[in-house]
Amino acid sequence: MVSARAAALRALAALDRGRADRIRDVLDAARLEGREQAFAFELAHGVLRRERLLDFVLEGLAHRGLPRDPTLRVALRLGVHQLLFVAGMPAHAAVHETVALVRGNRGFANALLRAVAGRIEARAAAHRAVTTELALGPERTFVLPQALPDDEVARLAIVHSLPDAAAQRWAADLGREGLRAIAAAASALPATFLRAVAPVERDELQRELTAAGVETAPAAHPRLLQWIGGESPFATEPFRRGAFLVQDPTALAAAEAVPCGAGQTVVDLCAAPGTKTALLAERVRPGGRVFAFDPDPARRRRIVENVARLRFGDVVQVTDTAASLPPADAVLADVPCSNTGVLGRRVEVRRRWQPDTAAQMAGLQRDLLRQAIALAKPGGSVVYSTCSIECAENEAVVAAVLAEPGLPPCRLVRSHLTLPAAGRHDGGFFAVLARGLPGAGRDG
């Protein structure tokens, strides 16, 4: 069976060669199990979170530049990532196991990775050495082979592997503190939150997971647990019977913002994979209905699977076409976006990001918001949400649609932007709109 390192290398090389769009698809095809699968995911996703910094380190030591061969280049990134960022990884294991994956130029790879290992020192980083040292932990420091820029924005972009133009925009729009928060979250391992599905209570769920060897801690939200270690929660009886699902606090807040209750009809317009659908289903019981749609057939199947596991078949109807969606008391439009609020979770995003990405997405987003408003009954509500932190996809889309003539009367009730926070929550945005009654004006 292929090793975790070999699977991670194969997935990263496929992405680098343009033969894959999502690293998860390649890793799933490797059919690893248990801890080997988890380790492969950690390695591959970790490399992409830190790719720009890893290349910066390698460029400082490889005098002829990074190798052109994608597999060798990716192997070197994989080795440096293990040396610097995989806790408890012995240096000799990182070097030896990585070099063993390389077919040619093993001497070059061995020398380069040993040079990286030789620059790791067992001491705290000097506070004033922000351009020449990298803090790896309280008592672990990496001495950089070349100096980082003096400018903080440019330096954060390299250290946290952000596009320069994105870092500059966020610094201008959100300030240095905002950029620091985004940068830290982008390169950190994102937290996994488990939401207890009613009627299961959080304390009851935690007791069951603890008995199964899953380590969790209560989160700030009363229905959320944070998975912090031990066994995988996804191989447990509570998962199989639908006692919980994975949901970040920011995504949960967007779903909770939908004004709905027992007996009402709700439409989830871009519903896959169905986690927000599940919360809406809980809230409209008894007697209510949730109609879930997603334009991608493969993603619709994920909604169906989740609805079955969570036992919401009596409440949720997954529709095959948007034309079959009925008028609703409330509509959720959780639209496709640039994903800039979840860079640490959707690791391929920063490779695709361009300065005009948000503007390119805005046309589709306006179309979906118009569709959501049209589906809302007079007196009903619409919630528009994204996992983006870009004004062009958030406030600007809402303002543009509300200003359009010919639409049903609608007004903005409230909106909220959440910046990502490492280990605490993703970034995202939602706006709550109220559709006016017949004969009302634009502020209806």
Phi, psi and omega in degrees: 000144181294145180279166178298318180295318180294321178294318178297317179299316181298317181294317180294321179294321179297319177294318182295327180275358181078018181266000178210147177261328182236125183293332180299323182298318180290320180293321178298325181292339179289341176056043173284165181229154171054230186292329177296319178295315180298321180292319178298317178297317180299316182294309185295314180291324178297320178299317181290327177295330186243017191304315183294320178293318180300318178293323178298318178296313182295321179296331179286344182247331180270100189294338177263011180087176180294143179297147180284332181294118184302321183293318178293318180299316180293321179299319178296317176300317181299317179294315180295320178301316179297317181297320187267324195237356177265109185301134176075006180283117177296137183300319182296325179291317179300316182289307185299311184292327179287315180299325180296339179278345185271132181277320179234167179059035181294325178297317178298313181297317180298314181296317183293316181291326176292326177295321176296313181300325181290347180263002177271125183239143181274074179198164176286147177290144177290134184300326184269359184262044185292340180264347185241348180227152179237120179284121178260349181175180181301326182228042181210124187224143175250125177273114186292143179282345173215152186284143172284162178298150175291325180294127186296320182297312178296323181292315178298324180298321179285311185298323183253012172055055177252150171297138182305314183297324178294314180299318180295319180295314182294323177297320180289319185276326189241358180083168181297322179296319177298316179298319180299319179295315179298316182296314181298318180291326183295328183258359182267152172293119183291146178287152176250121181249137180248122179260124176293130181265126181304141013269010181291133176268154184300316182298320178297316179298317181297320179298317180295317180292322177299318178297335180268006177086013180265126181266124180225164175222141178299135177266179182296323179284137187293349179250006184249140168244146173258126177284121186242355178162190180078212182285165177287133178289346187273004175245021185254164177296318177302324178291315184298325182268005174082030181281344179205165172218168179272128179203123178288150180304325180291318176295321178297319180298322178295318179292322179292339180287346180288119181283102180208161181205187185305136175084356184269165177255129181232142174248130172252105195282325178233074203273338186299142003272004175108008181288321175289323176306318183297317179295318178299321179297319177301319188282335180268355174287145352274155170089354182264174179221143172241126176255117185250134180222146169214137184291342182268117182301321180295320179289328176298324179297327177294324176298314181301316180298315180293320178299320179293314181296322183274355175064048176249021182298334180281348185246321189260133172242120178271121184259148183273340181224146177294333181295338182270002179286135183270166169302145188224155175291330178211146180230131174254125175243090178267089199274156171302145184206184181285347178066025182290348176275354185228040183298327179287337183264317179255083197290338181283347188302315185293340175288329182268345188294137174228158181305333181258013182301313182298317180296323179293327180284336190298327180299311177298320182296320177296320178300316182291323178292320175301317180297319180296317179297319180296329181281337182287135176292153171305129186088356180273190185227156174229135171244123177256127181219154177217167168251037177251155174246017183268127177303323183298336180259349187246265183303320183293323178295313180298313181298319182296317181291318180295335181274353184285136175285154175091350178275157174303148180302134185205146179223154177278123178272311178195161175216159183210128174253130176245122174278146180296147177227121185305127177077357184241314181188162175280175172263158179175179185215146167215153175226135179256124180245145175248124177276130184287166177279160180305136179087354179283159177279188183299333180268002179000000000 
